[in-house]
Amino acid sequence: MKHGHRIALAVALLLVAHPSGNAGDTQGELSSFSVETFGPDGTAEGLEHNQLQTMQKAFRDNSYYQRMQNAVAVTSVHDLALNRSIVTRMDNSFSHKLDDWSVTSQKRTGRCWIFAGLNLLRAGAMKKMNLKSFEFSQSYIFFWDKIERANYFLESIIDTADSPDGDRVVDFLLDNPMNDGGQWNMFVSLVKKHGCVPKAAMPESESSSNSSMMNRMIRLKLREGARQLRDLHEAGATPETLRTTKREILTVVYRMLCIHMGTPPARFDWQWRDKDDEFHRDGEMTPRDFAEKYVTLDLDEYVCIVHDPRPTSPHNRTFTVAYLGNVVGGEPVLYLNVEMRLMKELAMKALLDGEPVWFGCDVGPHMARDLGIWDSRLFDYEGVYDTQFRLNKAERLIYHQSRMTHAMLFTGVDVVDNQPRRWRVENSWGKDAGKDGFFIMNDSWFDEYVFEVAVKKSELPEELQKALERKPIVLPPWDPMGSLAM
């Protein structure tokens, strides 16, 4: 919508809101919705008093419901519904276990995808440096994600500058121009472009550990920048002028990030004493030098496979999501949709070969955080409420009940008769969650709530390696498969 017409639209909206005004035919042009009636037959049914009285009587006359009400009044539903038989069957032994290190903590941020990615890389780095404990700097990757994502957002605003105010894509972009979440390909893009540094070279700051205020202020600047770019485009500015303005906005965002998180090092000295008390010195290194030497995995070899069982999402096809990314010109966010059986098979094989596995899931359902347990029947909510919850995995996606929300690392698996029985998970919530920060995932939970796993392309069947070469299906920006792990 051209800027000159925005005031006219506001006046038209006021005329619609006030019947005394002369709205003319504007109302039909502005909206196809009615504030009086809706529904498939053009009418809507309200709640009548007799229906409410029937509900009240049904509840009052059932002694079980009364007992549940009394119980939930003094006990959380979470505790009341916990299935103790599942808890007592759990143990922390695994036939295959890789980790002998302590967990990390993302603290009050949504950096799980960065933590999971760097935790995957640190296993090889610790081995190469003969260290018992080591962490890459999560703050360093976090910093570069923020500035890269700011540029990605502003480029998206320029790309959609011809779209009117209120356009669904524009509104989607403006709704959340900056948050902490991410995906596997976004992590790979950052490491390949900016490298890595040890945690000592860029330690945590208050804002890297508690990002809400930093994000709020950057969102304010980015939305202001979006308004500025759209107004310039409307006034006929050239692409060169838009890009000059964009760079000025990014300069301010970079300044804000440095104030909040510190300045990322361009060079640093690296030396250490290994677990055998032997001293080592690499001298001065760049972040890319450090990554080249101590990132032992070939990140170009990995692909993100997903399990999306919706009827509209064919298996053995690649997908991408419009306007999902962080580094312009970096790794596209690409998913290969596969059967659950293959996803488990490849995750288990990687663990048996001695390599942890990055994965994404819907972390909240049927989780006991204090116990560190996931199981698809861990809580008997149906028994508490005397109802059934029947949505399957595909339906939970379709009806917005489920999506990928968190990324972690598989570091073990318990295999019985060549089949996985439970999975060991390294989380990034600190050592006070679960058992010293590690969780147990029963295989039933994997089926229902794990959505994606990063695996080596060479481990895919030949037909799926060829499927990676096909042009991906492009999903809209608001599709649940475009959600970010936080």
N, C-alpha and C positions, 0 to 999 in steps of 0.2 A: 504494500500500500504506500503510495506517495505521501510524503510528510504533509503536503498541503491539504490532503484529504482527511488527515487524522482528526482535526478539530471538527470537520463536518460530520464525521462518524460519531464523535462524542455528542454533538448536538442531536443527531438522529437517535442515538440511544436514549437521551433524555426525553425526547418526544415520545418514544415508545413507552418509557417508564411512566409518563404523565399523560393520561388520556385526554386531558384538556388541550394538549398540544396538537398540532396538525402533523401527524406522522405520515400521512398519505400512504403510499405503497412501500415505505421504507421498512416496515416491520417484516414483511415477507422476504425482503432481500437480506435482512440482517440475520435471520435465524429461521430454521424450519421447526423449531421446538415450540411447544405450547406450555404455558405455566398452569393451565387448567386441567387438561386431560392428557394422558399418555397410556401406553400399553398397546398390545397387538390389535385390540378392537377399538382403540381410540378412547378408552375409558380406564380409570384406575379405581381399585377398591380400597377404601379406607378401613381402619380398624373400628369395628362397631363395639359398643359397650357390651352387648350380649356375648360376642366372641371373646372379649377380654375376661368376662365373668366365667365363661366355660374353661378358659385356660387356668384361671385362679383356682377354680374348684378342683380341676384335675390334679393340680400340684398339691393343694391342701389335703386332698383325700388319700394321697399315696404316702404311706409311712416311710418308704425307702427314700423318696425325695426329701422328706423332712429330715431324715438322718444325714443325708448328704449335705443338706443345707447347714445343719449343725456342725458337721465335721469341717466343711470348707470355711466356716466362719472363724475357726481357730487354727486351721492347718492349710497350707498352700495346696492347691490341686496337684502341683508338681510332686510333692511329697506323698500325698494321699494316693495317687494313682501309680506310684512306683511299683513295678513288678519285681518283688524280692526274689522270686525263683530264678529270674535271669541274672540278677546281681550275684547271687550265691554260686552260680555256675561259672562265673568268670574267674580266670586267673591270668597272671601276667607272663606266663611261659609261652614261648613261640618256637616252632621248629626252626625258623630262620629269622635271625635278628641281626641288624647291621650296626645299630647305634651303640656307641660307648661314650657319648658326649652329653653335655647338659643342654637343656632347651634354651631358646631365646624368648624375648618378650617384645611384642609390638606395642605394648602399653595402650594408651588411649588414642589409637590411630587405626586406620583401615589399611595398614601396610602388609597384611598377611601374604599377599601374592609375592611381594618383594622378599619377605622373610623366608617363605617356602622356597623361592628360587635361589636365594643366597645360601640357605641351609643345604640345598642340593649340591651347590658348587663347593661348599666348604669341606665336604667329605673328602673330595679329591685333593683340595688344597692342604688339609691337615696331613694327609698321607704323604704328599710331596715334600712338605716342610718338616715332617716327623714331629708334629705337634699333637698334644693331647687335647688342647682346646684352642679354638680360633674362631673369629667372626669377621666376615667382611662388613664394611660400614653400610648399614641399612640407610642411614641418614644421607649418605652420598648419592645413592640411587634414588632416594626419595626426592632430593633436591632437583635432580635432573628430570625426573618425571614431572615435577610441578612446572618447570619452565617450558619443557617440551609440550606439555599438555595445554598450557596457556597459548602457545603458538598454534597448536592443532585446533583449539577452540576458535581463535580469531580467524584462522584460515577458513574454518567451516562457516563462520559468520559472513566472510567475504563471498564464499561460494554460494550462499543462500541469500545474497543481498537483494536479488530480484523478487524474492518471495514476500508476500504482504505480511504486515503485523498480524499475529494470530494464526499464521500458518503452522500446521502441526509440527513440522520438522524444526522450524525456527523456535517454537515454544519449547520443544524437547531440548534443544541446545541451551536455551536460556535457563531452563529449570535447574540445571546443575552443571555450570561451566567448570567447576573444580571440586573434586573430592579425592579421597585417598585410594579408592579401589582400582583393581587392574586385572589383567589377564596374562597368560603365559607369553604370548607373542609380544606384548607390551614390555614385559621384563626382558626378553631377549633383545629387543630393539635398543633398550637403554644400555645393556652390557656391551653390545657390539659397538655402539657409538661412543660411549663415554668411559668404558672400562670399569674397573672396580678398585677399591682401596681397602686396606685393613681398617678396622674400626678405630684404631688409635689415630689414623690420619684424618678422620672426620667423625668425632664422637657425637653422641646424642646431645641435643639441646632441649630446652623445655618445650619448644614448639614441635620438634621432630617426634617427641614422645606424647604430645598432647596437641593435636593439630587443629582443633575446632576453630579457635580464634583466628589463626593464620589463614585457614581456608575461607572463613567468613570475609575477611578483609580483601583477600585476593578475588573472591567472587564479586565483591562490590566493584573493584577496579575493572574486572573483565566485562561485567555487564555495562558499566559506563563506557568501556571501549567498544562494545558491540553497538551501543547507541551511536557513538561517534562515527564508526565505520559505516553503519547503515545510512546515517544522515549525509555523510560525504558522498556515498554512492548515489543517493537520491538527487543530490545537487549536481551530479554529473562528473564527479572526480574520476581521474584516470586510475588504472590499476597501479601505476607507480606511486601515485599519491596515497592510495589506500595502504600500500605496503610500507611506505614511509611512516604513516601514522601508526600502523601495526607495530613497527619496530620501536617507536617511541613508547607505546603502551607496554611492550615487553621489557623495555629498559626499566620502567617503574616496577614491574612485577619482579624482575631479577633483583632489584634493590630491596624490595620487601622480603624476598626469600632469604637474601643474605643477612638481613637484620634478624630474621626469625631463626635461621638454621646455621648461620656461619657461611663463610665463603668456601666453596669446594676447592680442594687443592689441585693445582696444575702439576706439581711435582712434590715428592716427599721422599724422605730417607726411610729405608726399611732394613731392619736388622732384628734378629731374634735368637733366643736360646731354646733349643729343642728339648724334647722330653728325656733325651739321654745326656742332657747338660752340655751339649755341644753348641758353640756360638757360631752364628752365620750372619753375614752382612751382604746385602745386595747393593747398598749405596743409594744414590738418587734414582728414582723411577717416576715415570708418568703413570696415571691410572690405566692407560691402555697397555703399557709395558707390563704392569702388574697382572692384569687380566690375561695377557698372552702367556705369561709364565705360569700362573697358578690356577687359572680356570682350565681344568683338565678335560672337561667335556666339550665335544664339538656341538655347539648350540645350533648350528645349521642342520644338524642331523635329526633334530626333534620336530615332531608335529603334535598338535593337540587333537586327540580323538575324543569324541563326545558320544553320549547316549541320549538322544532326543527321540523318544518313542511316539511323538505326535504323528497322526496320519499324514499331515502335510509335510513331514520331514523325512524324505526317503533315505534309507540306509545306503552306505557306500557312495555317498555324495558329499562334496565339500560345500561349506557354507561360510559366508562372512556377514557382517552386520554393518549397515551404512553408518558412517560417522562414528565408528568405534575404533579408537586408537590413541596414541600419544605422540609418536615421532613421525612427523611428515616425511614421507619417503622411507620410513622404516619397515619393519616386519608387518605385513597385513595380518589382522586377526583372522585366522583361518581355522575352521573346524572340519574334521572328517567324521561323519556320523556313522557309527558302527553298532553292531549287536553287543549287548552287555556281556555275553559269553567271551567275546574276543577281547573286550576291554580288561576283564579280569585276568584272562590268560596272559596278556602282554604285561600287565602290572606285576603279576606273580613271577613271570619269567625274569623281568628286570631285577626283582628282589633276590631271586635265586642266583642270578649272575653277579650279585654283590653291589647293585646300584639302587639307591633310594629313588622314589618316584614322586614327582609333583602331581597333585590332583586338586580338583575343585568340587565342592559339594554344597548342598543346602544344610548348613551346619546345625540349625536350631532344633528341628523335630527329633523327638525321642532321644534326647541327649541329657545325661546326668553329668553336669560339669564338674561337680565336686568328686564324683566317683571316677570320672574319665571313661564313660561308657556310652557307646551308641548301639542301639538294637531297634529293629523296626517295631517291636512289641514291648519296648521298655516301659511304657506307661499305658495303663488301662483306662484311658479317658472315656472309652465307650461304657465301661462299667460305672463310672462316676455319674455320667450324664444320662444313662439309659437310652443311648442312641448309637447309631453306627456312622462312621466316617468312611464313605465308600469311594472317594476319588482315588483313581490309580495315578501312576507317575505321569502319564501323558495328560490326564485330565487336570492334575495339579498345575502343570505348566499352562494349559489352555485357560484355566480359570484363575490364574494369578495367585495360586496358593503356594507355589514353590518355584524356586530358581536358584542358580548357583550364587552363593553368598560368601564363601570362605575358601581359601586355599591352604593346603598343608602338605605334609610329606609322609608317604608310607616308608617306614624304616624296618618293617618286619612282616612276616606272614606265618600263620600256623597252617601247615598243609597236612591233610589226612586223605589217604588214598588218592593222591595227586590232585586233590581239590582244596581250595582255600576255605578254612573254617572261620578264621578271624584275622584281622589286620592290625598291625601296630602302627600308631600314628604319632609323629612328632608335630605337636601344635606350637603356636607362637604366642601363647597366653601366659607365659611364665611358669615357674616351677610349682606354684600353688594350685594350679588347675590339674585335675587328673592325678596320676601317680608321678610326681616329680615333673609334671608337664607333658607326659606321654599319655595317650588315650588308647582304648581298645575299641575296635569297630567289628561287631559281628557281621558275618557275610550277608545276612538278611538286610542290614542297613545299607550296605554297598549297593544292592540291587535298586533300592528305592530312592536314595538321596545323593549318590555320587553321579556327577554329570560329565566330568572330563578328566583326562589323564594325559600327561605329556610322555610320549614314547619315541623311540628311535624309528625313523622311517624304514630302515633296513629290516626291522622286525615285523613289518606289516606283510600280509600275504601279497603276492605279486599283483593281483587284480586291484588291491587297494592302493598300492604304490602308483599304479597307473591312474587310479581315480583322483589322486592328488593333482594330476596335470590338467584335469578338466576345469573349465571356467566355473567358479563357485556360484551357488545360488545366493542372491543378496537379500538378506532379511531387513525389515525396517528397523530404524534405530531403537524403537521401544519394544522389540521382540525380547521375551525373557532370556533367550540365549545370548543377548547382548549385555546381560547383567555383569557387574564387576565384583570380584572377590574383595571383601573387606575384613 
